[in-house]
Amino acid sequence: MLYNVAQLMKASVGTTLEYPLHEEDVQLDEDLKVVGPLDGHVRIRRTNQGLLIDGWVDLVLELSCDRCLTTFEQPMHVTFIEQFYPTVDVVTGLALPCNSDGNSVPRRLRGSLSSMRT
């Protein structure tokens, strides 16, 4: 799931975009098998520093019992919230300096939600 947020970065602070999520055949990790579709909702808000992205997903994982080794399906409701900082100016395309704590932020604003963690 990719969202182009360049126009949102040009908008005023507080501007919000919301999208429903529905993805078939999702593979999160080699060790996690998703059974069925992933459904949820994402909200992307413009902040004075970048973007605040929050939402939730519902999915079913196929897991294995550590004790008896039987496989079973575990429904999951996962919430997420993530702050993204720009690495380039959306108007000029020039690289921006490091954030306030002196560290560069490797995330691009065209973020992928496929790397979500619980």
C-alpha angles and dihedrals in degrees: 000000000000126000123192104220101173093112091048089054088057092050126092122274111277096033109139136200122191129193136179115233125221122157130167123206097019119179111191101172139347090255096046120072114195114210113207128343130333113233129183149107135268130199121195117196129187111232131183089260103038132289134338112204122189138159145112141260133202118208142149121236126201106226137174125231110241092212104046100013092230114148118233139171118249119195112218134195108196125186122196139186124182135172117217123196125201119251095188133035107254092216102044102022090227121141115260124225122257119286123265096278091057096249123118113235111226096198118104119218092238086077129189118219091197089090094063118145128200 
